[in-house]
Amino acid sequence: MLDKKKSNLLLCITGSIAAYKSVDLARLFIKNNFDVRVVMTEASKEFITPLTLQAISGHQVHENLLDTEAERAMGHIELAKWADLIVIAPCSAETISRLTQGRADDLLGAIFLASEAQKFIAPAMNMNMWSNQTTQQNIEYLSSIGMDIVGPSKGEQACGDNGYGRMSEPEEIYETIMLTQNKSLIGKKIIVTAGPTREQIDPVRFISNNSSGKMGFAMAEAAAISGAEVILITGPVSLSCSPQIQRLDVQTADEMYREAQSSMSDADIFIGCAAVADFKPVHANIQKIKKTDEDRLNIELQKNIDIISSLAREFPDKRFMGFCAETERVEEHAKSKLIKKGLDFIVANDVSKSDIGFDSDYNEVSVFTDNSHQFFHKASKNLLAIQLVNLLSKENQSLH
Ligand code: PMT
């Protein structure tokens, strides 16, 4: 964990249109008491000038492996030893490939080999370059040798394509790195529920909702970044998660409850992000219900188990974070659910807004505890998840 003294961060910039975002990233770290030095590759200088980064960081930018000036001041070995953290943002496909080969014929490559600092990579490239099997294998390899990969995120790209490949926003990179530095969740077990549940009416019809699972999956990924062991219990969604997350797929609220209950005894925190169907048909028809001449069809419904409140009652020594989806009087309903369900935190999102909440890549939430209220402005679900897990992590730290 970084101590309170000024920490040393080496920001490496490679050739990508996202290089302009490195300025904001450097600023964020400097504002938060980091001493930032910058390494730039030849290609990066096509996108942003060393002078800009020198002005921001207050230090001469390091550019060449063999540089008499640099050797008198800070050469690659000194820089490698100086750094507490190394961040490559943006990191091009070319640099990712070079790192897998352990190349040391430029300053960045040599520093990477020589440094024992924790290393972070924020990829930035065209979506097809990112999804290419070679890049994916390279990323898998770098991750397997201990490098932390932040992003990339999804969205419109400079080339006009729309998909995964954009460098994550500076705030997300910063918050992710800070989350890895607060070690209070390492070794903790966190259970996250995500997505909708599906309650069958007959073999071809069901009751469900618009939850895509994005918020819950982002929470699970953020919890994994914090060093916790994560179990993700998800309803039917079309998302994938990191291999270190244990994923359990379920359909119904009853199945979700059973899986959660059987994992709870040695868990520390439960995060209920799933949009669990509140009701299920009393009887699921074995055969498809046939259309008749009647204009109406009555399906009798019964209440589903309330997973989070049942678990909170059964396991009073655990911490519980619930989400609540509201379309009106958001704060009032959230506070009431916090108490009624016996939770430690409730994360309220206003799902009447079309640009956040269900199925959006963005959200905006307020977190209530019994004595506090914190607002998190509209951001990607990934960033919000990192911020929420940071909140849990800080709270966990203050409990010890
Ligand atoms: O999946 P996305 O498309 O990304 O959308 C994210 C989201 C809007 C689904 C998410 O942010 C969210 O708000 N999830 C909770 C939705 C919900 O069911 O809210 P609720 O107010 O009905 O429930 C409150 C809490 O009780 C939740 O933690 C819920 O998981 C839990 N619950 C509810 C009903 C039930 N039978 N059992 C439960 O455990």
Residues whose N, C-alpha, C, O or C-beta is under 5 A from the ligand:
A	BS01	PMT	G195 N210 S211 S212 G213 K214 M215 G216 G272 C273 A274 A275 V276 A277 D278 N304 I305 D306 I307 I308 S309 G322 F323 C324 A325 N349 G357 F358 D359 S360
